[in-house]
Amino acid sequence: MLVSFLLTPLVRLLEKLRLPRVAAVLLAVILAMAAAAFVAVKVTNQLVDVSAQLPIYRANLDSKIASLHKGSNIGLLRASEQISDLSQEMVATLPGTARATPQNSRGSKSDKPVEVQVVKPSGGAWEALLTVLTPVGVAGVVLVFTVFILLRLEDLRNRFIRLVARNHLSTMTLALDDASRRIGKYLLLQFVVNSLFGIVIGTGLHLIGLPNALLWGVIAAVCRFLPYVGAPVAAVMPIVLSVAVFPGWTRSLVIAGLYLVTEIVLANFVEPMLYGANTGISSLAILVAAVFWTLLWGPIGLVVSTPLTVCLVVLGRHVPDLEFLHVLLGDEPVLTPDMHFYQRMLASDLGEARQVLSAYLHEKSLQELYESVVIPSLAMAQRDRNQDDLDEAAGDSISRNTRELVEELNEEYVDSRDLSSGTSQPPQSAIRGRTDASRTRIVCVPTRTSADETIGIMLVQLLERRGEPVRCLPLGSWEEMIDQLFEYKPDVVLVSALQPFALTHVRKLYSKIRARLPQTNILVGLWNFSGAIEGVAARFGPQVEGLIVTNLAAAVKVIRDLAGERRVPQDHDAIASR
């Protein structure tokens, strides 16, 4: 299967060149066999050359071994001898232990058990022939299966779909396309990376001066198809050979460093960048899969561990009952930004919560951050409070901490995407410097919770960035807030209410404000509301038609339209008086 995945792109390319399927498959297999045979011949010749040169390096190797014995090993050997003598004396002094005599009564040496070894007789030429023919037979079986899989690729795919996806044809089609794309790209990229590893190692060994550098480069590329253990295994023989070839230890250490540095660079920088987007598997899942499939199938399991795990992750993405596989093994974030932010606020981890908001702001605007992350997280907290999963103190703490983070981000953030009118943010002194006669007053009123007030503050920030004079009343009793509204006499009032379960309170507060300020435009903000606006508007009455909004963008637009209607007559009267 793996060889078929590798050769399928070549077969597709040959078919695009107007070759029949049979000819394309045979040509692709012949080219692959020729490349493998060429590499095998080159490697075999170099291996024979290395074995012929081993006697030349024997003297150098013997001198290094002797130097090791002359060094610190002498002290170790003496310590070992002393420990051995001491142990013999302790055994001899134990009670009931007979002293060993060098000879028995007949004057011969003491009786000792004779070690028996079972020597298997040589199988002769037939066993030697089987040793050669077994890998050849396995290679032949692989070759035959590869040819037939490539010839009947579409038929095998259709039979598999018919077998497992009778009533879920679209899901299985997407899963197969996704799996084949991921596995094909992974195998191709793995081949490229491992070839690059072999080229770097071979070139480095050649520059260092190690004989038969091509051989060790090819072995390094092949061994690296074994995850985690391939590179160390490939490094053993070149390091051992360098000990025999070169005087001293410097070049041996350089060769070990070459393998180590190359593997670190590829494993920690190149592979995560290439594999992560194509396999969709987390690095921990790759390690666990390698251990699992190796215990199950040995070295072959280690080779196919990543492709098999890719198949499991793809099944988890497309089959709802197997979603846990995608959650456990995949590399995609399992928590959306709003869930991640709310979870960190529950844990009182304001540092990571701020990181979540800051990371989102790198790609989105402040308004999108409020609508997609902050408001949904406040809605989760409100839902948990209503279900008694979160007490009042914890809920108020989350709203208070969220407000602090929102105010910090508003002070630091500057982005032209927030300016829908195309104008830059005016200085606050310009807003404060306007006379009361020329100002358009906009006031936000929270309904009943601190979350309503926090969302009102976010709306105030967005409106101030567009040059509108606006304020949000602090949360208090309805009578106190309505008295403040009567003092301000605003042109537009927005009632801020976070859903769910706030509709009854919003209607009562709306009625009280309407009775006290009958000529004021009153806008109702039902944040995070997903139902039908028409049904809600019917419960408020005809005077709120077009004045119910469910997101900050709509609220900003409606408020600016209403404020603009009131500003035009004032500007006209000011010009006439001058």
C-alpha positions as CSV (number, residue, x, y, z in Angstrom):
1,M,0.0,0.0,0.0
2,L,2.8,2.4,0.9
3,V,4.7,1.8,-2.4
4,S,1.4,2.2,-4.3
5,F,0.8,5.6,-2.6
6,L,4.4,6.6,-3.6
7,L,4.0,5.5,-7.3
8,T,0.4,6.7,-7.8
9,P,1.4,10.4,-8.7
10,L,3.9,9.0,-11.2
11,V,1.3,6.8,-12.8
12,R,-1.2,9.7,-13.0
13,L,1.5,11.9,-14.7
14,L,2.2,9.1,-17.2
15,E,-1.5,8.8,-18.0
16,K,-1.7,12.5,-18.6
17,L,1.0,11.9,-21.2
18,R,-1.6,9.7,-23.1
19,L,-0.1,6.4,-21.9
20,P,-2.6,3.5,-21.3
21,R,-3.0,2.5,-17.7
22,V,-1.1,-0.8,-18.1
23,A,1.9,0.9,-19.8
24,A,1.9,3.7,-17.2
25,V,1.9,1.2,-14.3
26,L,4.6,-1.0,-15.8
27,L,6.8,2.0,-16.7
28,A,6.4,3.5,-13.2
29,V,7.3,0.1,-11.5
30,I,10.3,-0.4,-13.9
31,L,11.6,3.1,-13.1
32,A,11.3,2.5,-9.4
33,M,13.0,-0.9,-9.6
34,A,15.8,0.6,-11.7
35,A,16.4,3.4,-9.2
36,A,16.4,0.9,-6.3
37,A,18.7,-1.5,-8.2
38,F,21.1,1.3,-9.0
39,V,21.3,2.4,-5.4
40,A,21.6,-1.2,-4.2
41,V,24.6,-1.9,-6.6
42,K,26.3,1.3,-5.5
43,V,25.8,0.6,-1.8
44,T,26.9,-3.1,-2.2
45,N,30.1,-2.0,-4.0
46,Q,30.9,0.5,-1.2
47,L,30.2,-2.1,1.4
48,V,32.6,-4.5,-0.2
49,D,35.2,-1.8,-0.3
50,V,34.7,-1.1,3.4
51,S,35.1,-4.7,4.3
52,A,38.3,-5.0,2.2
53,Q,39.8,-2.0,4.0
54,L,39.1,-3.1,7.5
55,P,42.4,-4.9,8.0
56,I,44.2,-1.7,7.1
57,Y,42.6,0.1,10.0
58,R,43.2,-2.7,12.6
59,A,46.5,-1.3,13.8
60,N,44.9,2.1,14.5
61,L,42.0,0.5,16.3
62,D,44.3,-1.6,18.5
63,S,46.3,1.4,19.5
64,K,43.2,3.3,20.6
65,I,42.0,0.3,22.6
66,A,45.4,0.1,24.3
67,S,45.4,3.8,25.1
68,L,42.0,3.3,26.8
69,H,43.4,0.5,28.9
70,K,46.4,2.6,29.9
71,G,44.3,5.5,31.0
72,S,41.5,5.7,33.6
73,N,40.5,2.0,33.1
74,I,43.6,0.9,35.1
75,G,42.2,2.3,38.3
76,L,38.8,0.8,37.4
77,L,40.4,-2.6,36.8
78,R,42.2,-2.5,40.2
79,A,39.1,-1.5,42.0
80,S,37.2,-4.4,40.4
81,E,40.0,-6.9,41.5
82,Q,39.9,-5.6,45.0
83,I,36.1,-5.9,45.2
84,S,36.3,-9.5,43.9
85,D,39.0,-10.5,46.5
86,L,36.9,-8.9,49.3
87,S,33.8,-10.8,48.2
88,Q,35.6,-14.1,48.2
89,E,36.9,-13.5,51.7
90,M,33.4,-12.6,52.9
91,V,32.0,-15.8,51.5
92,A,34.7,-17.9,53.0
93,T,34.1,-16.6,56.5
94,L,30.3,-17.2,56.5
95,P,29.3,-20.0,59.0
96,G,28.5,-23.3,57.4
97,T,30.5,-22.5,54.3
98,A,33.2,-25.0,53.4
99,R,36.5,-23.6,52.2
100,A,37.2,-24.5,48.6
101,T,40.2,-26.9,48.2
102,P,42.2,-26.7,45.0
103,Q,42.5,-30.5,44.7
104,N,40.4,-33.5,45.7
105,S,41.7,-36.5,47.6
106,R,43.1,-38.1,44.5
107,G,45.3,-35.0,43.9
108,S,43.4,-33.9,40.8
109,K,41.6,-30.5,40.3
110,S,38.3,-29.9,42.1
111,D,35.2,-31.1,40.4
112,K,33.4,-28.4,38.5
113,P,30.3,-28.7,36.3
114,V,31.1,-28.9,32.6
115,E,29.2,-26.4,30.4
116,V,27.3,-28.1,27.7
117,Q,26.6,-26.3,24.4
118,V,24.1,-27.4,21.8
119,V,25.6,-26.8,18.4
120,K,23.1,-26.8,15.5
121,P,24.5,-28.6,12.5
122,S,25.0,-26.7,9.3
123,G,22.1,-26.8,6.9
124,G,24.4,-26.8,3.9
125,A,23.7,-25.2,0.6
126,W,19.9,-25.5,0.8
127,E,19.8,-23.3,4.0
128,A,22.1,-20.7,2.5
129,L,19.9,-20.7,-0.6
130,L,16.8,-20.1,1.5
131,T,18.5,-17.2,3.3
132,V,19.0,-15.5,-0.1
133,L,15.7,-16.4,-1.6
134,T,13.5,-15.3,1.3
135,P,14.0,-11.6,0.9
136,V,13.9,-11.9,-2.8
137,G,10.5,-13.7,-2.5
138,V,9.1,-11.0,-0.2
139,A,10.3,-8.3,-2.6
140,G,8.6,-10.2,-5.5
141,V,5.3,-10.5,-3.5
142,V,5.4,-6.7,-2.8
143,L,6.1,-6.0,-6.5
144,V,3.2,-8.1,-7.6
145,F,0.7,-6.6,-5.2
146,T,1.9,-3.1,-6.1
147,V,1.3,-3.7,-9.8
148,F,-2.2,-5.1,-9.2
149,I,-3.2,-2.3,-6.7
150,L,-2.1,0.3,-9.3
151,L,-3.9,-1.4,-12.1
152,R,-7.2,-1.8,-10.1
153,L,-7.0,1.3,-8.0
154,E,-10.4,2.8,-8.8
155,D,-12.1,-0.7,-8.5
156,L,-10.6,-1.3,-5.1
157,R,-11.7,2.2,-4.0
158,N,-15.3,1.6,-5.2
159,R,-15.5,-1.8,-3.5
160,F,-14.3,-0.4,-0.2
161,I,-16.9,2.5,-0.4
162,R,-19.7,0.0,-1.2
163,L,-18.7,-2.1,1.7
164,V,-18.4,0.5,4.4
165,A,-20.5,3.5,3.2
166,R,-23.7,2.2,1.8
167,N,-25.8,5.0,3.4
168,H,-23.0,7.5,3.9
169,L,-21.5,7.9,0.4
170,S,-20.6,11.6,0.7
171,T,-19.0,11.2,4.1
172,M,-16.8,8.2,3.0
173,T,-15.9,9.9,-0.3
174,L,-14.6,13.0,1.6
175,A,-12.8,10.8,4.1
176,L,-11.0,8.7,1.4
177,D,-10.0,11.8,-0.5
178,D,-8.8,13.5,2.7
179,A,-6.8,10.4,3.8
180,S,-5.3,9.8,0.4
181,R,-4.3,13.4,0.0
182,R,-2.7,13.5,3.5
183,I,-0.9,10.2,3.3
184,G,0.3,10.9,-0.2
185,K,1.7,14.3,0.7
186,Y,3.2,12.9,3.9
187,L,5.0,10.0,2.1
188,L,6.3,12.4,-0.6
189,L,7.5,14.9,2.0
190,Q,9.1,12.2,4.1
191,F,10.9,10.9,1.0
192,V,12.2,14.4,0.3
193,V,13.2,15.1,3.9
194,N,15.0,11.8,4.3
195,S,16.8,12.2,1.0
196,L,17.9,15.7,2.2
197,F,19.1,14.1,5.4
198,G,21.1,11.5,3.4
199,I,22.6,14.2,1.1
200,V,23.7,16.4,4.0
201,I,25.2,13.4,5.9
202,G,26.9,12.0,2.8
203,T,28.4,15.4,1.9
204,G,29.5,16.1,5.4
205,L,31.2,12.7,5.8
206,H,32.9,13.3,2.4
207,L,34.3,16.7,3.6
208,I,35.4,15.1,6.8
209,G,37.3,12.5,4.9
210,L,35.4,9.3,5.9
211,P,35.8,6.6,3.2
212,N,32.7,5.5,1.3
213,A,30.6,8.6,2.2
214,L,28.0,7.7,-0.4
215,L,27.3,4.4,1.4
216,W,26.7,6.1,4.7
217,G,24.5,8.8,3.2
218,V,22.2,6.2,1.5
219,I,22.0,4.2,4.7
220,A,21.2,7.4,6.7
221,A,18.3,8.2,4.2
222,V,16.9,4.7,4.4
223,C,17.2,4.3,8.2
224,R,15.5,7.6,8.8
225,F,12.2,6.1,7.5
226,L,12.1,4.6,11.0
227,P,10.8,7.4,13.2
228,Y,12.9,8.4,16.2
229,V,15.4,5.4,16.0
230,G,16.5,5.6,12.4
231,A,19.0,8.4,12.7
232,P,20.8,7.0,15.8
233,V,21.0,3.6,14.1
234,A,22.4,5.1,10.9
235,A,25.1,7.0,13.0
236,V,26.5,3.9,14.7
237,M,28.6,2.4,11.9
238,P,30.1,5.7,10.6
239,I,31.2,6.7,14.1
240,V,32.7,3.2,14.7
241,L,34.5,3.3,11.4
242,S,35.8,6.8,12.1
243,V,37.3,5.5,15.4
244,A,39.3,2.9,13.3
245,V,40.2,5.2,10.4
246,F,41.3,8.5,12.0
247,P,43.9,9.1,14.7
248,G,42.6,10.7,17.8
249,W,39.0,11.4,18.6
250,T,38.3,14.8,17.1
251,R,36.8,13.6,13.8
252,S,34.7,11.0,15.5
253,L,33.1,13.6,17.7
254,V,32.6,15.9,14.6
255,I,30.8,13.0,12.8
256,A,28.6,12.4,15.9
257,G,27.8,16.2,16.0
258,L,27.0,16.2,12.3
259,Y,24.3,13.5,12.8
260,L,23.0,15.2,16.0
261,V,22.7,18.7,14.6
262,T,21.2,17.6,11.3
263,E,18.6,15.5,13.0
264,I,17.7,18.3,15.5
265,V,17.3,20.8,12.7
266,L,15.1,18.5,10.6
267,A,13.0,17.2,13.5
268,N,12.4,20.5,15.2
269,F,12.2,23.0,12.4
270,V,11.7,21.4,8.9
271,E,9.4,18.5,9.7
272,P,6.9,20.4,11.9
273,M,6.6,23.0,9.2
274,L,6.0,20.4,6.4
275,Y,4.2,17.6,8.2
276,G,1.9,19.5,10.5
277,A,-0.3,21.0,7.8
278,N,-0.4,17.7,5.8
279,T,-0.9,15.0,8.4
280,G,-3.0,16.8,11.0
281,I,-1.4,14.7,13.8
282,S,0.0,16.2,17.0
283,S,3.6,15.5,17.8
284,L,2.7,13.6,21.0
285,A,0.2,11.4,19.0
286,I,3.0,10.6,16.5
287,L,5.2,9.4,19.4
288,V,2.4,7.3,21.0
289,A,1.4,5.8,17.6
290,A,5.0,4.9,16.9
291,V,5.3,3.0,20.3
292,F,1.9,1.3,19.8
293,W,2.3,0.1,16.3
294,T,5.9,-1.0,17.0
295,L,4.7,-3.2,19.9
296,L,2.1,-4.6,17.7
297,W,4.0,-5.2,14.4
298,G,7.6,-4.6,15.2
299,P,9.8,-2.6,12.8
300,I,7.1,-2.7,10.1
301,G,4.7,-1.1,12.5
302,L,7.2,1.7,13.2
303,V,7.4,2.4,9.5
304,V,3.6,2.6,8.9
305,S,2.7,4.1,12.2
306,T,2.2,7.6,10.9
307,P,0.1,6.7,7.8
308,L,-2.1,4.5,9.9
309,T,-2.6,7.2,12.5
310,V,-3.5,9.7,9.7
311,C,-6.3,7.3,8.6
312,L,-7.6,7.2,12.2
313,V,-7.5,11.0,12.5
314,V,-9.4,11.4,9.2
315,L,-12.0,8.9,10.3
316,G,-12.4,11.0,13.5
317,R,-12.9,14.2,11.4
318,H,-15.7,12.7,9.2
319,V,-17.4,10.1,11.4
320,P,-19.3,11.6,14.4
321,D,-19.0,8.4,16.5
322,L,-15.3,8.4,16.1
323,E,-14.7,12.1,16.8
324,F,-12.7,11.2,19.9
325,L,-9.9,10.0,17.7
326,H,-9.7,13.4,16.1
327,V,-9.7,15.1,19.5
328,L,-7.1,12.8,20.9
329,L,-4.7,12.5,18.0
330,G,-5.3,15.7,15.9
331,D,-3.3,18.8,16.0
332,E,-6.1,21.3,15.4
333,P,-7.3,23.4,18.4
334,V,-10.2,21.6,20.2
335,L,-11.3,24.7,22.0
336,T,-12.6,27.7,20.1
337,P,-11.2,31.1,21.1
338,D,-14.3,32.0,23.1
339,M,-14.3,28.6,24.9
340,H,-10.6,28.9,25.5
341,F,-11.0,32.4,26.9
342,Y,-13.9,31.5,29.2
343,Q,-12.0,28.4,30.5
344,R,-9.0,30.6,31.4
345,M,-11.2,33.1,33.1
346,L,-12.8,30.3,35.1
347,A,-9.3,29.3,36.2
348,S,-8.5,33.0,37.1
349,D,-5.6,32.8,34.6
350,L,-5.7,36.4,33.4
351,G,-2.3,36.1,31.7
352,E,-3.2,33.3,29.3
353,A,-6.7,34.8,28.8
354,R,-5.1,38.0,27.6
355,Q,-2.9,36.0,25.3
356,V,-6.0,34.4,23.7
357,L,-7.4,37.9,23.1
358,S,-4.1,39.3,21.8
359,A,-3.6,36.3,19.4
360,Y,-7.1,36.8,18.0
361,L,-6.4,40.5,17.5
362,H,-3.4,39.8,15.3
363,E,-5.9,38.6,12.6
364,K,-9.2,40.3,13.4
365,S,-10.4,43.7,14.4
366,L,-11.5,44.8,17.9
367,Q,-15.1,44.7,17.0
368,E,-14.8,41.1,15.7
369,L,-12.9,40.2,18.9
370,Y,-15.8,41.5,21.0
371,E,-18.5,39.8,19.0
372,S,-16.8,36.4,18.4
373,V,-14.8,35.9,21.6
374,V,-15.8,38.1,24.5
375,I,-19.6,38.2,24.2
376,P,-19.9,34.4,23.7
377,S,-17.7,33.8,26.7
378,L,-19.9,36.1,28.8
379,A,-22.9,34.3,27.5
380,M,-21.4,31.0,28.7
381,A,-20.8,32.5,32.1
382,Q,-24.4,33.8,32.2
383,R,-25.7,30.3,31.2
384,D,-23.7,28.6,33.9
385,R,-25.0,31.2,36.5
386,N,-28.6,30.5,35.5
387,Q,-28.0,26.7,35.8
388,D,-26.3,27.2,39.2
389,D,-23.0,25.8,37.9
390,L,-21.4,29.2,38.7
391,D,-22.1,31.2,41.8
392,E,-22.8,34.9,41.7
393,A,-19.4,35.9,43.1
394,A,-17.5,34.0,40.5
395,G,-19.7,35.3,37.7
396,D,-19.2,38.9,38.8
397,S,-15.4,38.3,39.1
398,I,-15.4,37.0,35.5
399,S,-17.3,40.1,34.3
400,R,-15.0,42.4,36.2
401,N,-11.8,40.8,35.0
402,T,-13.2,40.8,31.4
403,R,-13.9,44.5,31.7
404,E,-10.4,45.2,32.8
405,L,-8.9,43.2,29.9
406,V,-11.2,44.9,27.4
407,E,-10.2,48.3,28.7
408,E,-6.5,47.5,28.4
409,L,-6.9,46.2,24.9
410,N,-8.9,49.3,23.8
411,E,-6.2,51.6,25.1
412,E,-3.4,49.6,23.2
413,Y,-5.2,48.7,20.0
414,V,-5.3,50.8,16.9
415,D,-6.6,49.4,13.6
416,S,-8.2,51.1,10.6
417,R,-10.6,48.2,10.2
418,D,-12.6,49.5,13.1
419,L,-13.2,52.8,11.3
420,S,-16.1,51.9,9.0
421,S,-16.5,55.5,8.0
422,G,-12.9,55.7,6.8
423,T,-11.9,58.5,9.2
424,S,-9.4,58.2,12.0
425,Q,-10.2,58.3,15.7
426,P,-10.6,61.8,17.0
427,P,-8.8,62.9,20.1
428,Q,-10.8,62.6,23.3
429,S,-10.2,66.4,24.0
430,A,-12.1,67.2,20.8
431,I,-15.1,65.2,22.0
432,R,-15.1,66.8,25.5
433,G,-14.6,70.2,24.0
434,R,-18.0,70.3,22.2
435,T,-20.7,72.4,23.7
436,D,-23.8,70.7,25.1
437,A,-25.9,72.3,22.4
438,S,-24.0,70.7,19.6
439,R,-23.5,67.3,21.2
440,T,-25.5,64.2,20.4
441,R,-25.9,62.2,23.6
442,I,-25.9,58.4,23.5
443,V,-26.3,56.4,26.7
444,C,-26.1,52.7,27.2
445,V,-28.1,51.2,30.1
446,P,-27.3,47.7,31.5
447,T,-30.4,45.6,32.2
448,R,-29.6,43.5,35.3
449,T,-26.1,41.9,35.3
450,S,-22.5,43.1,35.2
451,A,-22.1,41.3,31.9
452,D,-24.7,43.7,30.4
453,E,-22.6,46.6,31.6
454,T,-19.4,45.1,30.3
455,I,-20.9,44.7,26.8
456,G,-22.2,48.3,27.1
457,I,-18.7,49.5,27.8
458,M,-17.5,47.6,24.7
459,L,-20.1,49.4,22.6
460,V,-19.0,52.7,24.1
461,Q,-15.4,52.0,23.0
462,L,-16.4,51.3,19.4
463,L,-18.6,54.4,19.2
464,E,-15.9,56.6,20.7
465,R,-13.5,55.3,18.0
466,R,-15.9,56.8,15.5
467,G,-16.2,60.1,17.2
468,E,-19.6,59.7,18.9
469,P,-20.1,61.2,22.4
470,V,-21.4,58.2,24.3
471,R,-21.4,56.8,27.9
472,C,-22.5,53.7,29.7
473,L,-24.3,54.0,33.0
474,P,-22.9,52.0,35.9
475,L,-25.2,49.1,36.9
476,G,-27.7,50.1,39.6
477,S,-31.4,50.0,40.4
478,W,-33.7,50.8,37.5
479,E,-35.0,53.9,39.3
480,E,-31.5,55.3,39.7
481,M,-30.5,54.6,36.1
482,I,-33.7,56.1,34.7
483,D,-33.2,59.2,36.9
484,Q,-29.7,59.6,35.4
485,L,-31.2,59.3,31.9
486,F,-33.7,62.0,32.7
487,E,-30.9,64.3,33.7
488,Y,-28.8,63.6,30.6
489,K,-31.8,63.8,28.2
490,P,-30.0,61.7,25.6
491,D,-31.0,61.5,22.0
492,V,-30.5,57.7,21.8
493,V,-30.7,55.1,24.6
494,L,-29.5,51.6,24.2
495,V,-30.7,48.9,26.6
496,S,-28.0,46.3,26.9
497,A,-29.1,42.7,27.7
498,L,-27.1,39.5,27.3
499,Q,-29.2,36.5,26.3
500,P,-30.5,34.1,27.3
501,F,-33.3,34.5,29.9
502,A,-33.2,38.3,29.8
503,L,-36.1,39.1,27.6
504,T,-38.7,39.7,30.4
505,H,-36.4,42.1,32.2
506,V,-35.6,44.0,29.0
507,R,-39.3,44.5,28.3
508,K,-40.0,45.9,31.7
509,L,-37.0,48.2,31.7
510,Y,-37.9,49.3,28.1
511,S,-41.4,50.2,29.3
512,K,-40.2,52.2,32.2
513,I,-37.7,54.2,30.1
514,R,-40.4,54.8,27.4
515,A,-42.8,56.1,30.0
516,R,-40.2,58.5,31.4
517,L,-38.7,59.6,28.1
518,P,-41.4,59.2,25.4
519,Q,-39.6,61.3,22.7
520,T,-36.3,59.5,23.0
521,N,-35.1,56.8,20.5
522,I,-34.7,53.6,22.5
523,L,-32.6,50.8,21.0
524,V,-32.7,47.3,22.4
525,G,-29.5,45.2,22.2
526,L,-30.2,41.5,22.7
527,W,-26.6,40.2,22.6
528,N,-26.0,36.6,21.6
529,F,-29.6,36.2,20.5
530,S,-30.2,33.5,17.8
531,G,-34.0,33.5,17.5
532,A,-36.4,35.3,15.2
533,I,-36.3,39.1,15.7
534,E,-39.8,39.5,14.3
535,G,-41.4,37.5,17.2
536,V,-39.5,39.5,19.8
537,A,-40.4,42.8,18.2
538,A,-44.1,41.9,18.3
539,R,-43.9,41.5,22.1
540,F,-42.4,45.1,22.4
541,G,-44.8,46.8,20.2
542,P,-44.6,48.6,16.8
543,Q,-42.5,51.5,18.1
544,V,-39.3,49.2,18.3
545,E,-39.5,48.2,14.6
546,G,-36.0,48.3,13.3
547,L,-34.6,49.2,16.7
548,I,-33.7,45.7,18.0
549,V,-30.1,44.6,17.3
550,T,-28.2,41.4,18.2
551,N,-24.6,42.3,17.5
552,L,-22.3,45.3,18.0
553,A,-21.9,46.0,14.3
554,A,-25.6,46.5,13.8
555,A,-25.8,48.6,17.0
556,V,-23.1,50.9,15.8
557,K,-24.8,51.4,12.5
558,V,-28.3,52.1,13.9
559,I,-27.0,54.4,16.6
560,R,-24.9,56.4,14.1
561,D,-27.9,56.7,11.8
562,L,-30.2,57.9,14.7
563,A,-27.6,60.3,15.9
564,G,-27.1,61.6,12.4
565,E,-30.8,62.4,12.1
566,R,-30.7,64.4,15.3
567,R,-27.5,66.2,14.4
568,V,-28.6,67.6,11.0
569,P,-31.3,70.0,12.4
570,Q,-29.0,71.2,15.1
571,D,-26.3,72.0,12.6
572,H,-28.9,73.8,10.4
573,D,-30.1,75.9,13.4
574,A,-26.6,76.9,14.3
575,I,-25.8,78.1,10.8
576,A,-29.0,80.1,10.7
577,S,-28.3,81.8,14.0
578,R,-24.8,82.8,12.8
